[in-house]
């Protein structure tokens, strides 16, 4: 990302999420904020958006948000009252948050947050009482320091949503964040998406991968980090997590796209996968699992 400039990929993600509200019925992610947030910037080519590749990316953007928010709902039911959105971009959860007591911390670069707040103001979208913006310059401050200054309580568990971020990180930055989360109290969880290594893809998927990689690199936000499912398992264990799961395209399709009449679904195998890890104080053998292998 360009220094001092908002994220270009964040806008593209927000646009796909907004198009999903208009073209795909019913939406996998019901987001009444998505279109108003973009205002006059919400413009798209309907024919282009019905292209199979465009539909697949749109489906994944919706599914990953739905998956993370479903895991958040489970955590809230277990008493968690802190939600941290890492690399929040134009994420809209805080503005449609159904949990009155849930505190939401949106973490992102200062320029991206200034841009988002301008869009919110322009769209007359009210800032909810439970929202805190955490403008973080990672060259000067750690995530833990930024959250502490914003009022995050590290003595209580929290849930972290980390969408659309991991592929752009260095391995060092990824590990640092994962380790910080793993040190929080039992009950804490984190959900994120990640890209599978190019060498594991078939010829057709590599063409799509290469086109997307070239596009984000041109936007100044190149891909850096990929995993195989086995490699990610090892990263979870290295960070100290003992309970985790992964969901591939087949499982996400069963969860969110079954029974649709419009054919919207994720291609299999997909380019992206979802993962969640939880902090537990005591873990039995039966709790240690990875349900996403081979999907």
Beta strands, then each sheet from edge to edge (+ up, - down):
strand 1: 82-86
strand 2: 103-108
strand 3: 131-135
strand 4: 159-162
strand 5: 189-195
strand 6: 243-247
strand 7: 272-278
sheet 1: 3+ 2+ 1+ 4+ 5+ 7- 6+
end
